[in-house]
Amino acid sequence: MSYKDAGDLVSKIKGLYVILDDQFLKGRNMVDLAYSILSGGASVIQIRDKKNDKGDILDNSIRIRDICESHGALLIINDHVDLAVASGAHGVHLGQHDLPIDISRQILLPNQLIGTSNALLNEASESIRTGADYIAVGAIFPTKTKNNTRPAGLNTLSNICRISSVPVVAIGGIDKSNAREVIEAGADSVCVVSAVLGSHDPESAARDIVTVISE
């Protein structure tokens, strides 16, 4: 990692956060997609691959990490703390039933970030208390990209933003038509999957959402 410290990394959790989910690639190359999305202005890329072997995920992760750094962006690995370490990614994203934050810290490299998924105010509070560097809140709107997601909504997002001392990433059913509502609720970053991966032109789709966020 070429960034100076964890604080430098945390400051980059803003703007557009895109999850590269292997289930939504539609045969496209993940590395090429990452380049297009970053060219469209994304600030954070997360690799979420629940299908392929870790060795194959590692190869993509290292290549995408380098592309992220060349764009001044971050690479986050979903679930797998060991892959985050092996690839030199900028952090890991943990669900409510993944490794606890304190255990993950013992495994991660110095300055690697931890983000967590939260649907409730008390979950977000606990994530902050136990040392999460950023918190994701969702699902804000109905979504088909993850079967076991729980509803959070704009009201919960707003309440969490008011008490959070770390960046808040909103996720779930967000696209360019409703991204403004999410930012107005207080989110620092907007996380999407299908709004970009579902487009025939991911770079333009990313740029459209970045424009809404900037406005």
Secondary structure, 3 states (H helix, E strand, C coil): CCCCCHHHHHCCCCEEEEEEEHHHCCCCCHHHHHHHHHHCCCCEEEEECCCCCHHHHHHHHHHHHHHHHHCCCEEEEECCHHHHHHHCCCEEEECCCCCCHHHHHHHCCCCCEEEEEECCHHHHHHHHHCCCCEEEECCCCCCCCCCCCCCCHHHHHHHHHHHCCCCEEEECCCCCCCHHHHHHCCCCEEEECHHHHCCCCHHHHHHHHHHHHHC
